[in-house]
Amino acid sequence: MLDRDLAALYGVPAKRLNEAVKRNRERFPEDFAFVLTGKEVEALRSQLATLKTGRGQHSKYAPYAFTEHGVVMLCSVLRSRRAIQMNIAVVRAFVRLRELIAAHKDLAEEIEKLKTGQAQHASVINLLVEEIQSMKALPAPAKKRPIGFQADLS
């Protein structure tokens, strides 16, 4: 996300957000936040067809872009009430995510057990099918005379 979008989300001016990032640069390595290159800024501007004209309408500095880790880190360096609320929401989301992963881990183990049992049953069924097919291939036994006495009542 771009710095101006996050500033609006956290309820602080973009200038203050960028100041907080610069003051806490060690908290924002390249995989958390980075400055867009001139080429990226130009590509971004060409996508926005509704740019206002006039002095002071746009920043003269390239914007920061933040990864999800940088967004979370911003919660800890900004001092606004909204940033505090966001920090709490992020922590709660991570706790919930951990709970879901734990629940799904148990479910995955159960599915694995079922797969193993199904594979064993399938191998037994395959053996039975092979045995039946081999029995079908054998010649039919000769017809025997029925057992017992049969009276000719004609």
Residue pairs with C-beta under 8 A, 6 or more apart in sequence:
1 9
1 65
1 66
1 71
2 63
2 64
2 65
2 66
3 14
3 17
3 18
3 21
3 63
3 64
3 65
3 66
4 14
4 59
4 63
6 17
6 66
6 71
6 74
7 13
7 14
7 16
7 17
9 82
9 86
10 17
10 74
10 78
10 80
10 82
10 83
10 86
11 80
11 81
11 82
11 83
12 78
12 80
12 82
12 83
14 59
14 63
16 78
17 74
17 78
18 61
18 64
20 74
20 77
20 78
21 28
21 33
21 64
21 74
21 77
23 77
24 77
27 73
27 76
27 77
28 70
28 73
31 67
31 69
32 66
32 67
32 69
32 70
32 73
33 64
33 65
33 66
33 67
33 70
33 73
34 64
34 65
35 62
35 63
35 64
35 65
36 44
36 62
36 63
36 64
36 65
37 62
38 62
40 62
41 62
41 63
45 51
51 57
51 58
52 58
66 74
72 90
74 83
75 83
75 84
75 86
75 87
75 90
76 87
